[in-house]
Amino acid sequence: MNDNSKVLVGLLAGLAAGAALGLLFAPEKGSETRDKLSQSLKDLGESIKDRAADEINNLTALKEKVVGSVKSKLQQTEEEVADDIEHA
């Protein structure tokens, strides 16, 4: 996980904790507080899912890049070996 990801996760966790504490200490009825807390947790869950999907996409792109690079190097090496055999 890179530094930006760590910062974003920390920010989301801080926001969730702040929202939860704010709701718990708010002068509202318990049912309203529970509803707000539930909604905040759902929103946090969606944010985490979105971030995870983004990271999966990033990893997939990285994998494809690495596989392409390895295939290219392998093809280049095969061509060099074939050329060396031809000239031997």
Backbone as CSV, one residue per row, in Angstrom:
resi,resn,N_x,N_y,N_z,CA_x,CA_y,CA_z,C_x,C_y,C_z
1,MET,0.857,-1.164,0.000,0.000,0.000,0.000,0.902,1.225,0.000
2,ASN,0.658,2.155,-0.915,1.514,3.340,-0.980,1.081,4.381,0.052
3,ASP,1.849,5.448,0.166,1.593,6.466,1.183,0.235,7.132,0.995
4,ASN,-0.150,7.378,-0.253,-1.451,8.013,-0.508,-2.588,7.129,-0.030
5,SER,-2.471,5.824,-0.242,-3.506,4.898,0.200,-3.604,4.896,1.719
6,LYS,-2.451,4.910,2.377,-2.445,4.920,3.836,-3.101,6.186,4.371
7,VAL,-2.798,7.309,3.740,-3.393,8.580,4.166,-4.907,8.549,3.971
8,LEU,-5.346,8.023,2.835,-6.781,7.975,2.563,-7.496,7.058,3.549
9,VAL,-6.920,5.901,3.826,-7.527,4.975,4.783,-7.586,5.625,6.167
10,GLY,-6.506,6.294,6.567,-6.491,6.984,7.853,-7.537,8.086,7.915
11,LEU,-7.674,8.812,6.822,-8.671,9.882,6.755,-10.082,9.321,6.882
12,LEU,-10.355,8.251,6.149,-11.684,7.636,6.225,-11.971,7.099,7.622
13,ALA,-10.980,6.477,8.244,-11.165,5.951,9.596,-11.412,7.093,10.578
14,GLY,-10.667,8.190,10.421,-10.857,9.343,11.294,-12.232,9.972,11.125
15,LEU,-12.663,10.074,9.877,-13.998,10.618,9.612,-15.078,9.752,10.225
16,ALA,-14.925,8.436,10.085,-15.921,7.520,10.636,-15.946,7.614,12.161
17,ALA,-14.768,7.653,12.773,-14.704,7.745,14.228,-15.308,9.067,14.707
18,GLY,-14.978,10.151,14.017,-15.535,11.451,14.386,-17.045,11.500,14.233
19,ALA,-17.533,10.931,13.157,-18.980,10.906,12.938,-19.666,10.070,14.010
20,ALA,-19.087,8.919,14.332,-19.681,8.052,15.343,-19.707,8.752,16.706
21,LEU,-18.600,9.389,17.097,-18.566,10.092,18.378,-19.536,11.269,18.393
22,GLY,-19.591,11.974,17.275,-20.526,13.093,17.192,-21.964,12.656,17.345
23,LEU,-22.291,11.534,16.741,-23.654,11.024,16.850,-23.948,10.511,18.257
24,LEU,-22.971,9.867,18.865,-23.191,9.320,20.209,-23.405,10.409,21.253
25,PHE,-22.750,11.557,21.076,-22.869,12.631,22.055,-23.896,13.695,21.669
26,ALA,-24.577,13.496,20.557,-25.586,14.459,20.109,-26.838,14.323,20.977
27,PRO,-27.487,15.443,21.238,-28.700,15.408,22.079,-29.945,15.037,21.266
28,GLU,-29.962,13.824,20.755,-31.117,13.344,19.987,-31.623,12.058,20.618
29,LYS,-32.790,11.631,20.156,-33.331,10.368,20.642,-32.420,9.230,20.210
30,GLY,-32.393,8.183,20.991,-31.551,7.025,20.717,-31.815,6.400,19.356
31,SER,-33.088,6.319,18.976,-33.415,5.700,17.684,-32.865,6.531,16.524
32,GLU,-32.946,7.853,16.651,-32.399,8.718,15.599,-30.877,8.586,15.534
33,THR,-30.264,8.525,16.692,-28.810,8.377,16.746,-28.392,7.050,16.126
34,ARG,-29.097,5.977,16.451,-28.772,4.665,15.881,-28.953,4.672,14.369
35,ASP,-30.010,5.315,13.897,-30.242,5.394,12.454,-29.110,6.154,11.755
36,LYS,-28.704,7.275,12.336,-27.612,8.057,11.748,-26.300,7.277,11.777
37,LEU,-26.045,6.603,12.899,-24.827,5.806,13.022,-24.836,4.662,12.003
38,SER,-25.967,4.033,11.856,-26.102,2.954,10.872,-25.834,3.469,9.461
39,GLN,-26.389,4.615,9.133,-26.177,5.195,7.809,-24.714,5.572,7.606
40,SER,-24.091,6.111,8.643,-22.671,6.476,8.545,-21.818,5.237,8.295
41,LEU,-22.123,4.154,8.979,-21.377,2.915,8.784,-21.600,2.345,7.388
42,LYS,-22.814,2.459,6.882,-23.087,2.010,5.509,-22.282,2.835,4.510
43,ASP,-22.255,4.145,4.733,-21.487,5.023,3.848,-19.998,4.685,3.901
44,LEU,-19.487,4.424,5.101,-18.083,4.046,5.251,-17.817,2.734,4.522
45,GLY,-18.732,1.786,4.659,-18.586,0.509,3.968,-18.532,0.695,2.462
46,GLU,-19.373,1.562,1.944,-19.365,1.839,0.498,-18.048,2.493,0.080
47,SER,-17.559,3.411,0.906,-16.275,4.057,0.596,-15.152,3.032,0.562
48,ILE,-15.160,2.123,1.519,-14.132,1.080,1.557,-14.245,0.178,0.342
49,LYS,-15.454,-0.195,-0.030,-15.656,-1.039,-1.216,-15.146,-0.334,-2.472
50,ASP,-15.453,0.949,-2.596,-14.991,1.711,-3.763,-13.475,1.776,-3.803
51,ARG,-12.868,2.032,-2.657,-11.410,2.121,-2.597,-10.770,0.771,-2.914
52,ALA,-11.367,-0.292,-2.392,-10.851,-1.638,-2.669,-10.960,-1.948,-4.157
53,ALA,-12.073,-1.569,-4.773,-12.241,-1.800,-6.214,-11.186,-1.027,-7.005
54,ASP,-10.908,0.205,-6.590,-9.870,0.995,-7.258,-8.506,0.325,-7.131
55,GLU,-8.196,-0.154,-5.934,-6.905,-0.813,-5.722,-6.802,-2.104,-6.527
56,ILE,-7.902,-2.844,-6.625,-7.912,-4.070,-7.435,-7.658,-3.732,-8.898
57,ASN,-8.285,-2.660,-9.370,-8.049,-2.228,-10.752,-6.594,-1.831,-10.965
58,ASN,-6.018,-1.128,-9.986,-4.610,-0.741,-10.083,-3.706,-1.963,-10.123
59,LEU,-3.997,-2.938,-9.272,-3.198,-4.161,-9.250,-3.347,-4.952,-10.543
60,THR,-4.549,-4.981,-11.097,-4.775,-5.676,-12.364,-3.975,-5.014,-13.480
61,ALA,-3.995,-3.702,-13.509,-3.227,-2.982,-14.530,-1.730,-3.236,-14.359
62,LEU,-1.256,-3.243,-13.125,0.148,-3.511,-12.858,0.519,-4.927,-13.295
63,LYS,-0.352,-5.882,-12.999,-0.110,-7.271,-13.395,0.003,-7.384,-14.909
64,GLU,-0.922,-6.741,-15.615,-0.893,-6.789,-17.076,0.384,-6.154,-17.617
65,LYS,0.821,-5.080,-17.012,2.054,-4.415,-17.429,3.259,-5.324,-17.213
66,VAL,3.318,-5.969,-16.052,4.436,-6.860,-15.744,4.432,-8.066,-16.674
67,VAL,3.269,-8.658,-16.891,3.168,-9.816,-17.785,3.593,-9.420,-19.197
68,GLY,3.150,-8.276,-19.665,3.552,-7.803,-20.992,5.048,-7.598,-21.091
69,SER,5.626,-7.040,-20.053,7.067,-6.808,-20.032,7.833,-8.127,-20.044
70,VAL,7.387,-9.083,-19.255,8.048,-10.386,-19.209,7.937,-11.092,-20.558
71,LYS,6.762,-11.031,-21.164,6.580,-11.654,-22.478,7.494,-11.002,-23.513
72,SER,7.598,-9.691,-23.462,8.457,-8.969,-24.395,9.914,-9.372,-24.212
73,LYS,10.362,-9.426,-22.966,11.748,-9.828,-22.687,11.985,-11.266,-23.124
74,LEU,11.024,-12.131,-22.900,11.152,-13.527,-23.299,11.261,-13.646,-24.816
75,GLN,10.415,-12.918,-25.518,10.464,-12.944,-26.987,11.806,-12.402,-27.479
76,GLN,12.278,-11.330,-26.882,13.562,-10.743,-27.260,14.694,-11.743,-27.020
77,THR,14.659,-12.426,-25.894,15.690,-13.423,-25.583,15.632,-14.588,-26.559
78,GLU,14.423,-15.041,-26.888,14.273,-16.126,-27.860,14.863,-15.726,-29.218
79,GLU,14.605,-14.495,-29.624,15.136,-14.017,-30.895,16.661,-13.941,-30.861
80,GLU,17.219,-13.482,-29.748,18.681,-13.414,-29.610,19.303,-14.801,-29.621
81,VAL,18.688,-15.761,-28.954,19.199,-17.127,-28.939,19.123,-17.724,-30.346
82,ALA,18.017,-17.521,-31.031,17.872,-18.035,-32.387,18.919,-17.407,-33.305
83,ASP,19.170,-16.121,-33.129,20.188,-15.419,-33.938,21.578,-15.964,-33.614
84,ASP,21.860,-16.201,-32.334,23.153,-16.757,-31.946,23.348,-18.158,-32.501
85,ILE,22.302,-18.964,-32.492,22.386,-20.327,-33.043,22.616,-20.279,-34.534
86,GLU,21.942,-19.354,-35.201,22.074,-19.216,-36.652,23.487,-18.816,-37.040
87,HIS,24.112,-17.978,-36.239,25.448,-17.484,-36.548,26.564,-18.344,-35.950
88,ALA,26.217,-19.391,-35.250,27.245,-20.226,-34.626,27.827,-21.231,-35.600
